[in-house]
Amino acid sequence: MCLHPSQVNISIKRYADYYNVHTIIICILTASKKISQSFDWAYFKRFLLIFIPLYYCNLYYWGLIDPKNYYSLFLATHFNYFSVITASILHTSNVFLHWLAVNTLVQGKLIYVVNGTSLSMDVPCIGLGIMFFWIAYIAAGIKTIKHKIQWCLGGLAAIWLLNCLRVTVLMYSLENSWNIGQYVDAHDLFNYAAYSIILLFIWLEGKSKNENPSLLINDPTLPLAVS
């Protein structure tokens, strides 16, 4: 049976297309297999089991102390950790600003200069989402309790301090009419800096694990171990 040249070209093209698709599928399956072998799915599951409840329970609790939602006066008065974190950030920034000769005052979630600029810090500004990510990352690992506590506290302190510095820089720039807001968004800047710090801490934590294998517990099925 003879084929017309055009039919030969079509047949070759179809074969080539089939070959390319088949090759791509094989490559994808091979890569997926290698990724699944190297990727720690057990750790990923533990991470999600920690991060998701933390994140969404925090959102629900926020609704309980917000007068616009399912408000609980008792919780808002006695167990409002949002206000505690906000106050710690603003009062620390207030100290930094006084060191820079900016006479600021703090009232509630507001930091301001009398007859000058002001800055309000709401719940989304205090960085809890990033903090919960860090807690889940460390807690999901297979290391001793002492190691987890040390690295959790270290990372949380770094994120908190970064937030204090952000408020300080923002207030100082506003008071001195730097107008940096037209070049960069304050929330984005904080997120980029926070994620950079987290990546640095992840690298340092991984390095410490490699240099000191005794931090790992013997039974990989146990999420915690006593140091």
C-alpha positions in Angstrom: 0.0 0.0 0.0 1.4 3.4 -1.0 0.7 6.6 0.8 0.5 10.0 -0.7 3.4 12.3 0.5 0.8 14.5 2.3 -0.5 11.4 4.1 3.1 10.4 5.0 3.6 13.9 6.6 0.3 13.6 8.5 1.2 10.1 9.7 4.7 11.3 10.8 3.2 14.3 12.5 0.6 12.2 14.3 3.3 9.8 15.4 5.5 12.6 16.5 2.7 14.2 18.5 1.9 10.8 20.1 5.6 10.3 20.9 5.9 13.7 22.5 2.8 13.3 24.6 3.9 9.8 25.6 7.3 11.1 26.5 5.9 14.0 28.5 3.6 11.6 30.4 6.5 9.2 31.2 8.6 12.2 32.4 5.7 13.5 34.6 5.1 10.0 36.1 8.8 9.5 36.7 9.2 12.9 38.2 6.2 12.4 40.4 7.5 9.1 41.6 10.9 10.6 42.5 9.2 13.6 44.2 6.9 11.3 46.2 9.9 9.2 47.2 11.9 12.3 48.4 9.0 14.4 49.7 8.1 13.8 53.4 4.4 13.2 53.1 4.1 12.2 56.8 5.7 15.5 57.8 3.4 17.4 55.5 0.3 15.8 57.0 1.5 16.6 60.5 2.1 20.2 59.4 -1.4 20.6 58.1 -2.9 18.9 61.2 -1.2 21.6 63.3 -1.4 24.7 61.0 -5.1 24.4 59.8 -6.6 24.1 63.3 -4.4 27.0 64.6 -5.3 29.2 61.7 -9.0 28.7 61.6 -9.6 28.5 65.3 -7.8 31.8 65.5 -10.2 33.3 63.0 -13.2 31.9 64.9 -11.9 33.2 68.2 -11.4 36.6 66.5 -15.1 36.6 65.7 -15.9 35.9 69.3 -14.2 39.0 70.6 -15.3 41.3 67.7 -18.5 43.3 68.5 -19.4 43.1 64.8 -19.6 39.2 65.0 -20.4 36.6 67.7 -19.3 38.8 70.5 -18.4 37.4 73.9 -17.8 40.1 76.5 -16.1 37.7 78.9 -13.6 36.5 76.3 -13.0 40.0 75.0 -12.3 41.2 78.5 -10.2 38.4 80.0 -8.8 36.3 77.2 -8.1 38.8 74.4 -4.6 37.8 73.3 -5.0 39.9 70.2 -4.9 43.0 72.4 -2.0 41.7 74.4 0.1 41.2 71.2 -1.0 44.5 69.7 -0.1 46.4 72.9 3.3 44.7 73.2 4.1 45.7 69.6 2.9 49.3 69.9 4.5 50.0 73.3 7.8 48.6 72.2 7.6 50.7 69.0 6.8 53.7 71.2 10.1 53.1 73.1 12.0 52.9 69.9 10.4 56.1 68.6 11.3 58.0 71.7 14.9 56.9 71.2 14.6 58.6 67.8 13.2 61.7 69.4 9.7 61.2 68.2 7.3 61.8 71.1 4.6 59.2 70.4 1.7 58.0 72.6 -0.2 54.7 72.7 -3.9 54.5 73.2 -5.6 51.1 72.6 -4.6 50.0 69.1 -3.5 53.5 68.1 0.0 55.0 68.2 0.2 58.7 67.5 2.0 62.0 67.8 0.0 64.8 69.5 -1.2 67.1 66.7 0.7 64.8 64.3 0.6 61.5 62.5 -1.2 58.4 63.8 -1.1 54.7 63.0 -3.8 52.1 63.9 -2.9 48.4 64.2 -5.7 45.9 63.6 -5.7 42.2 64.1 -4.5 41.3 60.5 -1.4 43.5 61.1 0.1 41.6 64.0 1.3 38.7 61.9 -0.4 35.7 63.6 -0.8 33.8 60.3 3.0 33.9 59.8 3.6 33.0 63.4 1.2 30.0 63.1 3.1 28.8 60.0 6.3 28.9 62.0 4.8 27.0 64.9 3.4 24.3 62.7 6.7 24.0 60.7 8.7 23.4 63.9 6.1 21.4 65.8 5.6 19.0 62.9 9.3 18.0 62.9 10.6 14.9 64.5 12.9 16.5 67.2 13.1 16.8 70.9 10.6 19.0 72.9 13.5 21.2 74.0 14.6 21.8 70.4 11.1 22.6 69.3 10.5 25.1 72.1 13.7 26.9 71.6 13.2 27.3 67.8 9.5 28.2 68.2 10.3 30.9 70.6 13.2 32.2 68.6 11.2 32.4 65.4 8.2 34.0 67.1 10.5 36.6 68.8 12.1 37.5 65.5 8.7 38.0 63.8 7.4 40.0 66.7 10.5 42.2 66.7 10.3 42.7 63.0 6.7 44.0 63.4 7.9 46.4 66.1 10.5 47.7 63.7 8.0 48.1 60.9 5.7 50.2 63.1 8.7 52.3 64.2 9.9 52.9 60.6 6.4 53.7 59.4 5.7 56.2 62.2 9.2 57.8 61.8 8.8 58.1 58.0 5.3 59.6 58.3 6.3 62.1 60.9 9.3 63.2 58.7 7.2 63.2 55.5 9.2 60.5 53.8 6.1 59.3 52.0 7.4 55.8 51.5 3.9 54.5 51.0 3.9 55.5 47.4 6.8 53.1 46.7 5.9 50.0 48.8 3.0 48.7 50.8 3.7 48.3 54.5 1.9 45.0 54.7 3.7 43.6 51.7 7.0 44.8 53.1 6.4 43.1 56.4 5.3 39.9 54.7 8.4 39.8 52.5 10.7 40.5 55.4 9.0 37.9 57.7 9.1 35.2 55.1 12.8 36.0 54.5 13.4 35.6 58.2 11.5 32.3 58.2 13.5 31.0 55.3 16.7 32.0 57.1 15.5 30.2 60.3 14.5 27.1 58.3 18.0 27.0 56.9 19.6 27.5 60.3 17.3 24.9 61.9 18.1 22.4 59.2 21.8 23.1 59.6 21.6 22.5 63.3 19.8 19.2 62.7 22.5 18.0 60.3 25.3 19.0 62.7 23.6 17.4 65.7 21.7 14.3 64.7 21.0 13.6 68.4 18.2 16.1 68.1 16.1 13.6 66.2 14.1 11.1 68.1 14.5 7.4 67.5 10.9 6.5 66.6 9.8 8.5 63.6 6.1 7.7 64.4 6.3 9.9 67.5 5.7 13.6 67.0 7.3 14.6 70.3 10.2 13.4 72.5 11.4 14.3 75.9 14.9 15.8 75.9 
